[in-house]
Amino acid sequence: MIQRELTQPSLKEWSAAVHALLDGRQTVLLRKGGIHEKRFSVAAPEFILFPTIAHSHAERVRPQHADLLDAAAQDSTEDAVVIRAGAKVVAAVEVNHPETIDELADLHIWTAESVKADRLDFRPKHRLTVLVVQVSPLRTPIQLARAPEFAGCKSWVDLPVQADWGPPVHDDAMLRDVAERVRTSVG
């Protein structure tokens, strides 16, 4: 049993993506940083995933992954959030070849249009980072009342929780292969 610190760094991520990571459908996160950040940086090598949601997420998820949206919506409401997963960074690869980003489509749930508009074209002077992550479910999901300090367009938030991580969804060898593929495609 792996127990984590009382204050946990948490990366804000679409709730549907968190469910996809836990379901094994997704192994990467595509990050540029929030509006209030100069650029995205990995604040911690291990973190929990803070679920976010917006109505616009439905059209940004490929149809074969739309089944994730209903469960995901329940994890991020106006009143509360449910933390279900922790992640360990396997690789952080800066995208130097954005023209080949579509080669990674099977590693995430987002539409090509969403990747372009929400990640590549958003803040075009900033480079996109592909995070290859090893995700583990929490043995017991953590429910938190939504608080003002969680708000804002920022990537990271520290949460006053202790997380008990279960075994990872994917093993090290598989994720090393994914990392090598990401480096070869876009690095």
Buried (B, 14 or more C-beta within 10 A) or exposed (E): EEEBEEEBBBBBBBBBBBBBBBBEBBBBBBBBBBEEBEBBEBEBEBBBBBBBBEEEBEEBBEEEBEEBBEBBBEBBEEEEBBBBBBBBBBBBBEBEEBEEBEBBEEBBBBBEEBBBEBBBEEBEEBBBBBBBBBBBBBEEEBEBEEEEEBEEEEBBBBBEBEBBBBEBBBEEEBBBEBBBBBBEBBB
